[in-house]
Amino acid sequence: MDEYSFTAELWQWDAQTTASWFFVTMPPEHAADLRLEAGPPRGFGSVRVEATIGGSTWRTSVFPQAESGSFVLPVKKAVRVAEGIDEGDACEVVVRLVE
């Protein structure tokens, strides 16, 4: 399976920078399958994906997160604005593996 659908809460990374980074966390069971299907890891353990939230689809990478044992998907501002989502909102997400 190279498509993963899930619902996740949008959260903001508490970095000590002036940038605002927002993410959703994949369920660990999806992350395990994605790791197997993706093959050898790329830089920082990232996996290239195409993501969809609502009517917005974009290409990016998911990154491993030690705390959850899963992957996190960055959600850029253009998507958050277009879909009317903000920190704490539940998002319906589809992630597809890109080779």
C-alpha positions in Angstrom: 0.0 0.0 0.0 1.5 3.3 -1.0 -1.3 5.6 0.2 -2.1 6.3 3.9 -5.2 8.1 5.1 -5.5 9.4 8.7 -6.9 12.1 10.9 -4.3 14.1 12.9 -4.2 17.3 14.9 -2.2 20.2 13.5 0.5 21.3 15.9 3.2 24.0 16.0 6.8 23.2 16.7 8.2 25.1 19.7 11.5 26.0 18.1 13.7 28.8 19.3 13.4 30.6 15.9 11.3 33.3 14.4 9.8 30.9 11.9 6.5 29.1 12.5 6.6 25.4 11.6 3.4 23.4 11.7 3.0 19.6 11.4 0.7 16.7 11.7 2.0 13.3 13.0 1.3 10.1 11.2 0.0 7.2 13.2 2.8 4.9 14.2 1.3 1.9 12.3 1.3 3.9 9.1 4.9 5.0 9.7 6.1 1.4 10.1 4.5 0.5 6.7 5.8 3.6 5.0 9.4 2.9 6.2 9.3 -0.5 4.7 7.9 0.6 1.4 10.2 3.7 1.0 13.4 1.7 0.9 16.7 3.1 2.1 16.3 6.4 4.0 17.3 9.7 2.5 18.8 12.7 4.3 17.7 13.0 7.9 15.7 9.8 7.4 13.1 11.6 5.3 10.7 10.0 2.9 9.4 11.8 -0.2 5.6 12.0 -0.3 2.7 13.7 -1.9 0.2 15.0 0.7 -3.4 16.1 0.5 -5.5 18.0 3.0 -8.9 19.0 1.8 -8.5 20.4 -1.8 -4.8 21.1 -1.4 -2.1 18.6 -2.7 1.6 19.2 -2.5 4.9 17.4 -2.7 7.2 17.4 0.4 8.9 14.9 2.7 7.9 13.4 6.0 10.6 13.3 8.7 11.1 10.9 11.6 10.2 12.0 15.0 11.9 10.3 18.0 9.2 11.1 20.5 6.4 9.5 18.6 8.3 6.9 16.8 6.5 8.0 13.7 6.9 10.6 10.9 5.8 14.2 10.9 4.4 16.0 7.9 5.1 19.7 7.5 2.0 21.7 6.6 2.9 24.9 4.8 1.2 28.2 5.4 -0.5 28.3 1.9 -2.2 25.0 2.7 -3.3 26.1 6.2 -4.7 29.3 4.8 -6.4 27.6 1.8 -8.0 24.9 4.0 -8.8 27.2 7.0 -6.9 25.2 9.5 -5.0 26.3 12.5 -3.1 24.8 15.5 -5.2 22.2 17.3 -7.5 21.5 14.4 -8.1 17.9 13.3 -7.1 17.4 9.6 -8.1 14.6 7.2 -4.7 13.7 5.6 -3.7 11.5 2.7 0.0 10.7 2.2 1.3 8.9 -0.9 4.8 7.6 -1.4 6.7 9.3 -4.2 9.6 7.4 -5.7 
